[in-house]
Every structure is written in C-alpha cells, then in structure tokens.
Amino acid sequence: MKILQIGGTGFLGSHIVKKLIERNHDLTIITRNPDNEMPFDKSKVKFIKGDILQLDELEISANFDVLVYTAMVPFKPSRISNKKFKELEVITKQYFQNTIELARKLSCPLILTSGASFETKGDEVADENWPITRKGMAALGMCYDELISEIKTHNSIPIIEMLPAQIYGNGGMFNKMISMAKNGKIVLLGGGKNFLPRIHVSDCADAYVLAIEKLPFGQRFIICDDENVRVKDFMLYLAKIFNTKKVVAIPKFVLRLVIGKHIFHTLTMNTKVSNELIKKELGWKPKYPTYREGLKTLKE
C-alpha cells in the first residue's frame, strides 16, 4: 500500500513506521527535519520536508491509499497555564483542520488519532459508543469532535478513528518515568486509586497496521490492554521491575497546585475501557495483555 504519514518520527509513529517497513509498504512521511537521525531505516522511507501547519507549502503530487495522522502537539510535561492551554488549543485545531483538508485535496482516506478519554464510575466500562470526555488535556480536542461530526454528516472523507489508551514503553514522555524508577524513586500522583487504561507502544502500533491494511471505514477503535489498572498498581509494578525503593505520594490538593488543573484532570480521571471491538473487527490481539507483561519489556 502507498501510505502517507504525519507524525511518523514520534514515539508511536516511529513504531508504526518500523512495522510498515517490515511489511514492505510504500511509506512517505511528512516531517520538518528529514535529515535528523530516525529510529528506523531511513533508506526504506520517502520524506516530504514540511509542516502540516503550513499546508499551502507542502508539495505532494503522488496518490496514496491512506493518510495516517499520529502527530502530537509539542508541549513540555510541566505546569500549563490557561494562556498556554489556549495556545495549544489553537495549534491542535490547525493540526486537525489541515490534516483533514490534506486528505480532501488528495482524495485520500484518513486514519485520525485522538485518545481514549472517557469518564466512568464504579463498574462502568466505556466502549466506542460512549462520548469522549473533554476534560484536562483531552479538552484540546474539542474541535476534533466538531470536525468528525461534520465529516460524518457530509460523508466527505472515508475515515477511521483510533483512540489509544496511555501509551507506555521505552521512549516518548514515558522515558521520564523510567528514568525516575532507575534513579530510585517513584511518584504516586494524587493517590493513584483511579483507573487509567494503558497500552504498550508495540501493541498500539500493531493495531494501526491492521487498521491501515484492512481500512474499516466509519469505525472508531479503543486500543488498550485486556486489564484495566489503577494508577497506583501500575506505578508500584514499575517500581518492582526496577527495584525502586522510594515511593513518594503527592496528595491531590498539592498536585493540582503544582501541575495546574489541565494536567491534574488528565491524571486523576477515572477511566475503564473495553478493547472488544478492535479484537472482533480487526483480529487484533495484544502481545502484552496486561501492564505486568508490558512493563517487563522495559528492561530488555
């Protein structure tokens, strides 16, 4: 297949690229810095130098079977003020709008990435029919819901929605947690009694490859482990893997003051989700069905 990818050099994106290369697909990546070192064989990939934020400057003449969007708005994992949040909101909207416009220009099906942001209580388990909860950093994607609704109403682009859980593995922002564990300290944010869904980056990339190859248009897929896990249990198992002795618990009221309301709501939301649909429709099965198997790979 001829695939065009936005975000192919990022944490998740680069894992998808590696798997697509292994399966001999014809892959083109839009990137600002094609000369940078990449975590995959650059000779097996074509590059278009450019930025999706400058859509008019992109020179694309080829036809593609699918456009894959896995880009993430760049921000540092620190306190985010209301002003900074509004700036990120504007950029996020431009990312989505320009990606959708590019798909229209190329008459190309689109795989879009959002996130498994749902709010559940007690024994509730969210599936793809639940409304996405736009709290915390997920509120950056308010425009996403409007844009998706417009696409579906007018049937303007064949689209597939991918909703990954919190992605972990060697790389990306998760490296900070690994580094802390290796240095002998684990931090429990807000007590950690809430559930947050997880997915190993390799399993997540496998799900994207299946979606690319099968193109189940009109579907929305949650990508998560088989077992919902509390934040505390996840972090304590990470400590066990690296023999980390010091566990620091930060109370919720202190956490909110330190990191601000946006990241606070993201980290303290309670979310249980199901991966039954993607298993049924795409035949996907995680190699690391729970966080316990997945976290062990961090030392390999």
N, C-alpha and C positions, 0 to 999 in steps of 0.2 A: 504494500500500500504506500501511497505518497502522502506523507504526514507533515503538517506544518505545526510547530510547537512554539508557544510563548511561555517562557519560564522554564526552559529546558536545562538551564545551568544551575537551578536552585536545588535544594535538598531533595524534595520529592521528584522534581522534574528530571534531575540527572539520573536517578534510579530508573525512571521510566525510559529515558533515552538508552541506557545500557541494555535494558531488556528488549527494546525495539531493534537495536543493533544486532543483538543475538538472534533475533527472528528475521533478520535480513530485510527489514523495511527500509524504504527510501525516505530519509528523515531530513527535514530542513528546520533550523532553529533561528528565530529572531532574537538577536542579542546586541546589546550596546558595545560589548567588548569581545569580539570573536578571537582576538589574539591572546586573550587570557588563557592560563592553564585550565583545563577542564577535567573533571573526574571520570572521563570516558575517552575512547579513542576518537580524537577529532578528525582523523582521516576518513572515518566512516560516516561523517555527517556533513551536510552542507549548511552554510551560515548566510544569513542576511543581516548585515550590520544596520542597526536602527533601534528605535524605541517605539513601543506601541503608543506612547503618549504623543509622539509626533507622527501620527498616522499618514499624513499627506506626504511625508518624506520617504516613506517605505517604498522601495521599488521591487514589486513582486509581479512576475509575469507568468509563472508556472501555474498549472492546475493541481489541486490537491484533493485527496479523498476525504480528509478530515482536518479541522483546525482544533488543536488541543491547547487549552488555557490552564496553566498551573502556576501562574505568576503570583507573587505575594507582594503587597505594598511594603516597601522597606521601612522598618522602624526599629529603634533600639529597645530592647526589653527593659525599659525603665519607666518612671512615672510619666504619664501622659496627661497633660493639661487639657482643659476644654478647647483652648486655642489650637493646640497641636492636633487634637482629635478632629476638629473641623477641617484642618488642612489635609489630614489623611483621608477624610471623608470625600473631599473634592477629588483627590488623586484616585481613590478607589473607583469613584463613579466614572472618571475618564478611562481607567483601565477597562472596565466592563463595556462602556459605550463604544470605545474604539475597537475592542475585540469583536463585538457584535457587528459593527459596521464593516470591519475587515471581512468577516465571514459572508456578509451580504455582497460585498464587492467581488469576492472570489466565487460566489455561488457555492459555498462550501459548508457542509455540516459542521456543527460545533459541539465540542465537549467542554463544558464550563465547570469550574471548581468553586464551591462555596465552603460550607463546613457543617458538621453535624451538631448544630447549635439548637438543642431542644431543652425545654424545662419540664421535668417530670417530678411526680410526688409519689412516695410510698412504693407500691409495686407496679406503678405505671411504667410501660416500656414504649418509647416512641418508635414509629416506623415512618416510611416515606410520605404517608398521608398527613402527618402532623404538620402544623405550621411552624416554620423556623422562628425561634425566639431571638429577637434582635436586641439583646442586652450585652453590655460590655463591649468588647472589641467586635463582636458579631454585628453590632449596630452600624459598623462601617458599611455593611452590605445592604442597608435599607433600599438603596437604588436597585440592587440585584433583583429583589422581589418584583419591583415595578417593571423592570426590563424583561424579566422572564414572562410575566403576565402578558405583556404586550406582544412578545414573540408568539406565545401560545394562542392568544386571541386572534392574531392575523395569520398564524401558520406561516410565518415569514422565513424561518430557518429550521431545518431539521436539527434538534438539539437533544443532548444528553446531559443531565446534571449529576455531578459527583460530589458527595458530601462526606469527606473523610473525618474520622474522629481525630483526636490529638495524636499527631504522628511522632513516634519516637524511634531512635536508632542512633548510630554513630554519624553525627553531622547536624547541620542546622542549629537552631537555638537550643536543641536538646543537649548539645555538647557542653553547655554551661552546667547543666545538672550533673553530667558525667564527671566534669572537672571537679565540682564540689565534692562529689562522692569519693573520688580518688584522693582528694586532699583531706578527707577525714570528717566531712560534715554534710549532713542532710538537713534541709529546712522544710518543715511542715507548715504550709501557708493556710492560716485560718482554721486550724484543727484537722482538716483533711477528712471529715466524715462524709462529705458529699461524693457522689459518683460522677466521674468524668470518663467517657469512653476513650479507648486507646486503639492504636493500630501500628504495627511495625511497618517501617517505611518500605521494606521489600514486599510485604503482603499488599500494601496500598498500591505500589507500582504494578503488581500483578493484576490487580483489579482494573487499573486503567488500560493495561494492554488488552485485556479481554473486551473492555468497552470499545476500544479502538477497532479491534478486529471484527467484532460482531455488530457494532453500530445499532444498538437497540433504541432507535429514536423515540423521543417522548418519555423516556424513563428517567427516574430520579433514584439514585442509589446511595444508601448509607454504607460506609466502609468502616468496619470496626471489628474488634476481636469477638470471639464467641462468648466471653465472660465480661460482664460489667464489673468494674472495680472501683472501690473507694480510693480517693487520692492518698489517704494515709497508708493503705495497704500497698499501693503501687510504690510509694516513696520508701517505705520500710523494706520492701523487697529489693529495691535498687541499692539501699544501704547494705543489705545482706550480701548481695553479689560482690560488692567492692570492700566488704568487711569494714564498713564505716561505723565508727563507734559513737560519734557525736550527733545527736538528733536535736535540732532546735525547733521549738514550736512557736510560731508567731500568732498571737490572738487576732481575731477578725478586726477589732477596732483599731489595733496598731497597724495591721496590714493595709487597711483602707487609707489610713493617713500616709503611709509610706509609698504605696504604688498608685493611689488615686482610684476613683470609682470605676473607671473603664476596665482596667485590668482586674480590679477586685471582683467585679461581677462575672468576668470570664472565668476566674479561678474558683469561685465559690458557687457557681450554678450547679444544680443537681440534674444530672442527665443520664438516663438509661436508654439504650437504643438497641435495635434488632438488625442483624445482617441477613435475615432470612431471604429477602427479596433478591439481593445480588447473588446469593448462592443458587437460588432457584432459576433465575433468568440467565445468568452468565456461567453457571457452573464453577464459580469461584470458591476456593477453599483456602483459608489461611494456613501457611506452614507453621505459624506460631499462634495457635488458637487462643492462648491467654498471655497476659503480660509476663508470667513466670518463664515460659519458653522464650519469649522475645527478649526479655532483659538479659538472659544468659548470653545472647549473641554479642553483647556489648564488650565482652572480654575476649572474643575470638579474634 
